[in-house]
Amino acid sequence: MKRRNFIQQTVSSSAFLSFSGLTLSSFTTKKTKKITILHTNDTHSHIDPFPVDHPKNPGMGGAARRANAIQKIRQEEENVLLLDAGDIFQGTPYFNYYGGELEFKLMSMMQYDVATMGNHDFDNGIDGFYAQLPHAKFDFVSANYDFKNTILDGIVKPYKIIKKDGIKIGIFGLGVELNGLVDKKLYKETKYLNPIEIAEEMTQTLKEQEKCDLVICLSHLGFKYTNAPEKVCDVLLAQKTKNIDLIIGGHTHTFLDKPIVETNRDGQPVLINQVGCFGINLGRIDFYFSSDKHYDTKTRNIIL
């Protein structure tokens, strides 16, 4: 199968979606600044590409191809963030044999900045996850998993703030309810907190107290549940909160060609993006900052 175009090039005439009501606190000049956000979710220990005779994804994916794509974009762009929305573990013999060591080492080589935890990242228990953390040269965030009485207390933080070219970016994590998905002996005394309420707390901290210019949620809640419309998902999270600019999702293995736009509680746009599973796609979103904030609507996710 021939590889599709590596990425659709953006041009100066690209259409933008404006995020109004923003006061840029981190810089005062009118020079336009660009932040390129790359992201993955639900890679599930898929290190190798799919076989060329695979009936659904022939020859697609693979850590090496992803690394090459990321390296190319870093050569083209000055300010790149690389994020993951969870379920790094489980799905191939690499995890069964190495316990997550290989996944974390490869992500560290690719220079991931921040990740959140999915339910399958508990598959070797909290102790197994903790044992692999020395191989992860990036941070994990999760705001609605209370790890107070576990070995991860103080290690997995609720949020992280990163500055790129004077732009202050706040990133927090949200995870799915573990009860019913994961054996309690694996997550031990981890407590699940309401993600909507926690998101409100996080956005108040990041937007109002920390004065972040961009607030990103790494969510492993799932994109949307048509058979359970009241179940907390990324779409409901966007609609019922405020001050989240971007939700990078996971868990439901939803393939989006580009981010969708939802309206938050204050009538402002929220982007939601998810790139399926197994490392087949790489998400890309370009934000531009000047006197306001824009999302490049012509940018598409990358098929690897």
C-alpha positions in Angstrom: 0.0 0.0 0.0 1.5 3.3 -1.0 1.9 5.8 1.9 -0.5 8.7 1.7 0.8 12.3 1.7 3.0 12.8 4.7 1.2 16.0 5.7 -0.9 18.7 4.1 1.2 21.9 4.0 -0.3 25.0 5.5 -0.1 28.3 3.7 -0.3 31.9 4.7 -3.9 32.1 3.4 -5.1 29.3 5.8 -8.4 29.8 7.4 -8.4 30.3 11.2 -10.8 29.6 14.0 -10.5 32.5 16.5 -10.7 31.9 20.2 -12.0 35.2 21.6 -11.9 36.6 25.1 -8.1 36.0 25.5 -5.6 38.3 27.0 -2.1 37.2 26.3 -0.3 37.5 29.6 3.0 36.1 28.6 4.1 38.6 25.9 3.3 42.1 24.7 4.5 42.3 21.2 2.1 41.8 18.2 4.5 39.3 16.5 2.6 36.2 15.6 3.8 33.1 17.4 3.1 29.5 16.4 2.7 26.5 18.7 2.6 23.1 17.0 1.0 20.3 19.1 1.6 16.7 18.1 -0.1 13.9 19.9 -0.9 10.2 20.1 -3.3 8.0 22.1 -3.9 4.3 22.6 -0.7 3.2 21.0 -1.0 -0.1 23.0 2.6 -1.3 22.7 2.5 -1.3 18.9 6.2 -0.9 18.2 6.3 -2.4 14.8 4.2 -1.4 11.8 1.3 -3.7 10.8 2.3 -6.5 8.4 1.9 -5.6 4.8 -0.7 -8.2 4.4 -2.8 -7.0 7.3 -6.5 -6.8 6.1 -7.2 -3.4 7.7 -4.0 -1.5 8.3 -1.4 -3.0 5.9 2.1 -1.7 6.6 0.8 1.2 8.6 2.1 2.7 11.9 5.2 1.7 13.8 7.4 3.7 16.2 10.2 4.3 13.7 7.8 5.9 11.2 6.3 8.1 14.0 9.8 9.1 15.1 10.7 10.2 11.6 7.5 12.2 11.2 8.1 13.9 14.5 11.7 14.7 13.7 10.8 16.2 10.3 8.2 18.5 11.9 10.7 19.6 14.5 13.1 20.5 11.8 10.3 22.7 10.2 8.7 24.2 13.3 10.3 26.1 16.2 7.8 25.4 19.0 6.6 21.8 19.1 4.8 20.0 22.0 4.5 16.2 21.9 1.7 14.7 24.1 0.0 11.4 24.7 -3.5 10.7 26.0 -2.9 7.3 27.6 -3.1 3.5 27.0 0.6 3.3 26.2 0.7 -0.3 27.5 -0.8 -3.6 26.5 -1.6 -5.0 23.1 1.6 -6.8 21.8 4.1 -9.3 23.2 6.5 -6.3 23.7 4.5 -5.3 26.8 4.2 -8.9 28.1 7.9 -9.4 27.8 9.4 -5.9 28.8 6.5 -4.6 31.0 6.5 -1.1 29.4 10.2 -0.5 29.4 10.5 -0.4 25.7 7.5 1.8 25.2 8.8 4.4 27.7 12.3 4.3 26.2 11.1 4.9 22.7 8.8 7.8 23.8 11.7 9.3 25.6 13.9 9.1 22.5 11.1 10.9 20.6 11.1 13.5 23.3 7.5 13.4 24.5 6.7 16.2 26.9 3.7 15.0 28.8 1.3 12.0 28.9 -1.7 10.9 31.0 -2.6 7.5 32.2 -5.2 5.2 30.5 -6.8 2.2 32.1 -4.4 -0.2 30.4 -1.5 1.6 31.9 -2.5 -0.1 35.2 -2.3 -3.6 33.6 0.9 -4.5 35.6 -0.5 -2.7 38.6 0.6 0.6 40.1 3.8 -1.1 41.2 4.6 -2.2 37.7 3.9 1.2 36.3 6.1 2.8 38.9 8.9 0.4 38.2 9.1 1.6 34.6 9.1 5.3 35.3 12.9 5.6 35.4 12.7 4.9 31.6 10.3 7.7 31.0 12.1 11.1 30.5 8.7 12.9 30.4 6.0 13.7 32.9 2.7 12.1 33.6 -0.3 14.2 34.7 -3.7 13.0 36.1 -6.0 15.3 38.0 -8.9 13.0 38.8 -7.0 10.0 40.0 -6.2 10.6 43.6 -3.0 8.6 44.3 -2.7 9.9 47.9 -2.3 6.4 49.5 -0.3 4.8 46.7 3.2 4.7 45.5 2.4 7.3 42.8 1.5 10.0 45.3 3.4 13.1 44.4 4.9 11.5 41.2 1.9 11.8 38.9 1.0 15.5 39.2 -2.4 17.0 38.4 -0.9 19.4 35.8 2.2 20.7 34.2 3.0 24.2 32.8 5.3 24.5 29.8 6.6 27.8 28.2 7.3 27.9 24.5 8.5 31.2 23.0 6.8 33.2 25.7 3.5 31.3 25.5 2.4 29.7 28.7 0.7 26.3 28.2 -1.1 24.5 31.0 -1.6 20.7 30.6 -3.8 18.6 32.9 -4.9 15.0 32.7 -8.3 13.2 33.2 -8.8 9.4 33.3 -11.7 7.0 32.9 -13.4 5.3 35.8 -11.2 2.3 36.7 -13.9 0.3 38.6 -15.2 -2.3 36.2 -12.3 -1.9 33.7 -9.4 -2.7 36.0 -9.0 -5.2 38.8 -8.9 -3.2 42.1 -5.8 -5.0 43.2 -4.0 -3.4 40.3 -5.0 0.2 41.1 -5.2 -0.4 44.8 -6.3 2.7 46.7 -6.5 5.1 43.8 -9.6 7.1 44.0 -11.6 8.3 41.0 -12.8 11.9 41.2 -15.6 13.5 39.1 -13.8 14.7 35.9 -16.2 17.6 35.3 -15.6 19.0 38.8 -11.9 18.4 38.6 -11.7 20.1 35.2 -13.4 23.2 36.6 -10.7 23.3 39.4 -7.9 22.7 37.0 -9.0 25.4 34.5 -9.5 27.9 37.3 -6.0 27.2 38.5 -4.4 27.3 35.0 -6.3 30.1 33.4 -7.1 32.4 36.3 -4.3 31.8 38.7 -1.4 30.7 36.5 -2.5 33.0 33.6 -1.9 30.3 31.0 -2.4 31.4 27.4 -3.4 27.9 26.3 -5.1 25.2 28.4 -4.9 21.6 27.2 -6.7 18.5 28.7 -5.2 15.1 28.1 -8.3 13.0 28.4 -8.7 9.2 28.6 -12.5 9.6 29.1 -13.5 8.6 25.6 -14.8 10.8 22.7 -18.6 10.1 22.9 -21.0 7.3 24.0 -24.0 7.1 21.8 -25.6 4.3 23.9 -24.8 6.2 27.2 -25.3 9.9 26.5 -24.9 10.9 30.1 -21.6 9.2 30.5 -18.8 11.7 30.9 -16.8 12.0 27.7 -14.8 14.6 25.8 -17.8 16.1 24.1 -19.7 16.6 27.4 -16.5 17.8 29.1 -16.2 20.5 26.5 -19.8 21.5 26.8 -20.0 21.6 30.6 -16.8 23.4 31.4 -15.0 26.6 30.4 -11.4 27.7 29.7 -10.3 24.5 28.1 -8.9 25.3 24.6 -8.1 21.8 23.5 -9.0 18.3 24.6 -6.7 15.6 23.3 -8.7 12.4 23.7 -8.2 8.6 24.0 -9.9 5.4 25.1 -12.6 5.0 22.4 -10.1 4.6 19.5 -11.9 7.3 17.6 -10.2 8.3 14.3 -10.7 11.9 13.5 -9.4 13.5 10.3 -9.1 16.8 12.1 -10.3 18.3 15.4 -14.0 18.9 15.9 -15.2 22.1 17.5 -17.7 22.1 20.5 -19.1 25.1 22.3 -18.3 25.4 26.0 -20.5 26.8 28.9 -19.5 30.4 28.0 -20.2 30.0 24.3 -16.6 29.7 23.4 -15.1 27.1 21.0 -13.3 24.0 22.3 -11.2 21.8 20.1 -11.4 18.0 20.5 -9.0 15.7 18.7 -8.2 12.0 18.8 -6.2 9.8 16.4 -7.6 6.3 16.8 -5.2 3.7 18.1 -2.1 1.6 17.6 0.1 4.5 16.4 -1.5 4.5 12.9 -2.0 8.3 13.0 -0.2 11.3 14.5 -2.3 14.2 15.6 -1.3 17.7 14.6 -2.8 21.1 15.7 -1.3 24.5 15.0 -2.1 27.4 17.2 -1.2 31.0 16.3 -0.9 33.8 18.8 -0.8 37.5 18.2 -3.5 39.9 19.5 -5.8 36.9 19.6 -5.5 33.1 19.3 -6.2 31.1 16.2 -6.4 27.5 15.2 -5.3 26.6 11.7 -8.4 24.8 10.3 -6.6 23.5 7.2 -4.2 21.3 9.3 -5.0 17.6 9.2 -3.9 14.7 11.3 -1.0 12.7 9.8 -1.5 9.2 8.5 1.7 7.2 9.2 
